[in-house]
Amino acid sequence: MQASVGDKLLVHGRTVGQHDRTAQVLEVKGENGAPPYKVRFDDDGHEALMSPGPDTVVRHHGERH
């Protein structure tokens, strides 16, 4: 997985009743766009250091969805 500052991460809910979440990449800590990423979640503003798993999709800044 590779992301840049400004990209969005879409984290799919893993269990029934858990909704998808989006987070904006604030800082890339790994080399060449690799995780971990410092992110801010859109729904509650919480900031965290994140190493996304297979349930996460990168939406690159400027992409159409």
NUPA-40463 format. One record per residue: x, y, z of N, C-alpha, C in turn. Coordinates in steps of 0.1 Angstrom, whole numbers, plus 2048, in hexadecimal, padded with zeros to 3 digits. Layout:
XYZXYZXYZ/...
% end
This chain:
8087F480080080080080980C800/8058167F880C8237F780282E7F8/8058388007FD844801805850803/7FF85C8008068698027FE87180B/80487C8107FD8868187F188B810/7E588C8167D989080F7D088580A/7D68798087CE86E8047C486A80F/7BA86380B7B085E8157B184F815/7AF8498217AF83B8237A0838826/79B82E81F78E82982278F81B829/78B81B83578C80F83D77E80983E/77D7FD8387707F683876D7F0846/7617F084A75D7EA85675F7DB856/7647D58607677C786075C7BE866/7527C486D7487BC87373A7C2870/7307BA8717227BF86E71F7CA878/71A7D58727177E18797227EB87B/72E7E78777397F187773A7F886A/73980586A73980D85E74880F858/74881284C75581684675A82484B/76782684C76C833851776838847/77784584678284B83E78B853847/7978548427A285B84A7AB862840/7AF86E8437B887583A7C687383F/7CF8708357DD86E8397E487C83B/7E987E8487EF88A84C7FE88984A/80487D84C81287B84B81586D848/81F86B83F82485D83B83185A843/83085084B83C84D85484584384D/84083A84484883083D84F836831/85782D82B85F83281F857830812/85883A8098528397FC8438377FD/83C83E80682E83D80782883280F/83182A81582C81E81C82882282B/81F81983181B81C83E82781B848/82582085481882585A816833856/8098378588048448557FE84B861/8018588627F986086C7ED865865/7E186186B7D58658647CB86C86E/7C18738687B687986F7A987386A/7A186D87279586786E78A87286C/78387186177A87B85D76D87C866/76987086B75D87087375E877881/76A87688776B87B895778884897/78088588D78C88D88E797887896/79587B89A7A08738A27AC871899/7B887489E7C58728977CB86589D/7D185E8947D88518987E384D88E/7EC8458937F683F88B7F0832886/7F082F8797E98248737F281C869/7F180F86A7F78068607EC7FE85B/7E680384F7DA7FD84A7DB7EE846/7D07E78487D07D98447C97D7837/7C57CB8337BF7C88267B17CE825/7AB7D283079E7D882F79E7E782C/7A97EC8287AB7FB8267AF7FD817/7A98088117AB80C8037B081A804/7BA81D7FB7BF82B7FA7B88327EF/7B383E7F27AD8467E87B78527E7/7BE8527DC7C885C7D97C286A7D7/7C98747DD7C48827DC7C28857CD/7B688A7CA7B388F7BC7AC8847B4/7AB8777B97A486D7B279586F7B2/78F86B7A878086B7A877B85F7AE/76F8607B576A8547BC75B8527B8/
% end
